[in-house]
Amino acid sequence: MAKRGGFPGGGAMPGNMANLMKQAQRMQRQMEEGQKELETKEFTATSGGGAVEAKVSGAGLLTSLTLKEEIVDPEDIETLQDSIIAAVNDALGQVEEAKAGLKGGMAGGLGGLPF
């Protein structure tokens, strides 16, 4: 009676598959380490000619917001609001770029995979 399924030779996993699994596990560990490192970083952006500065953690949390006196005009709250939004969004964009770079770097390690 012929064997069905499994791999030739009756082994649980051929050598190439075992190596691929090890590579995938190593890449997963590297990704986790990169994520932890990213979360400890801080990203800074300014707007309004430097009158508004926002700092965001790698986890995407606003950690600091600094306003220079000249940006605070009771007659023009809208400019202040727009400047704050612009600085925060820019800093958050930097976090997203860093995350994409981390993922892109890890994906580059998949070049040896057969799919």
C-alpha positions in Angstrom: 0.0 0.0 0.0 1.4 3.4 -1.0 2.0 6.2 1.5 -0.3 9.2 1.2 0.5 12.7 2.1 3.5 13.7 4.1 7.0 14.4 2.7 9.2 12.0 0.8 11.3 9.9 3.1 8.7 10.0 5.8 10.3 12.9 7.7 8.2 15.5 9.4 9.7 18.4 7.5 12.3 18.5 4.8 15.5 20.6 5.4 14.4 23.5 3.3 11.1 23.9 5.1 12.9 23.7 8.5 15.3 26.4 7.5 12.4 28.6 6.2 10.6 28.1 9.6 13.8 29.2 11.5 14.2 32.2 9.2 10.6 33.2 9.7 10.9 32.9 13.5 14.1 34.9 13.5 12.5 37.6 11.4 9.5 37.7 13.8 11.9 38.2 16.8 13.7 41.0 14.9 10.4 42.6 14.1 9.3 42.5 17.8 12.7 44.0 18.9 12.4 46.7 16.2 8.8 47.5 17.4 10.1 47.8 21.1 12.9 50.0 20.0 10.6 52.2 17.9 8.3 52.7 20.8 11.2 54.2 22.8 12.0 56.8 20.2 10.5 60.3 20.0 9.5 62.2 16.9 9.4 66.0 16.7 7.7 68.3 14.2 7.0 72.0 14.0 4.6 74.3 12.2 3.7 77.9 12.2 7.3 78.9 11.4 8.5 77.0 14.5 5.9 78.5 16.8 4.3 75.1 17.4 6.3 72.0 18.3 4.8 68.6 18.8 6.6 65.5 20.1 5.2 62.1 19.6 6.4 58.7 20.9 7.0 55.8 18.6 3.8 54.3 20.1 1.9 57.2 18.5 1.2 59.2 21.7 1.5 62.9 21.9 4.1 63.5 24.7 4.8 67.2 24.4 3.2 70.3 22.8 5.1 73.6 23.0 3.6 76.9 21.8 5.6 80.1 21.4 3.9 83.3 22.6 3.5 84.8 19.2 1.3 82.0 18.0 -1.3 82.7 20.7 -3.6 85.4 19.3 -7.1 85.5 20.9 -8.3 87.1 17.6 -7.1 84.2 15.5 -7.6 80.9 17.3 -8.1 79.1 14.0 -4.4 79.6 13.0 -3.3 78.2 16.4 -5.6 75.2 16.0 -4.4 74.6 12.4 -0.8 74.9 13.4 -1.2 72.4 16.3 -3.0 69.9 14.0 -0.3 70.3 11.3 2.6 69.7 13.8 0.9 66.7 15.5 0.0 65.1 12.1 3.5 65.6 10.8 5.0 64.0 13.9 2.6 61.1 13.6 3.5 60.7 9.9 7.1 60.3 11.0 6.1 57.5 13.3 4.2 55.8 10.4 7.2 56.2 8.1 9.5 54.6 10.7 7.1 51.7 11.1 6.8 51.2 7.4 10.6 51.3 7.2 10.8 48.6 9.9 8.3 46.4 8.1 10.0 47.0 4.7 13.4 46.0 6.1 11.9 42.8 7.5 10.2 42.0 4.2 13.5 42.3 2.4 14.6 39.3 4.4 11.9 37.3 2.6 13.8 37.3 -0.7 14.9 33.8 -0.2 11.4 32.4 0.2 10.0 30.4 -2.7 6.7 32.3 -3.0 
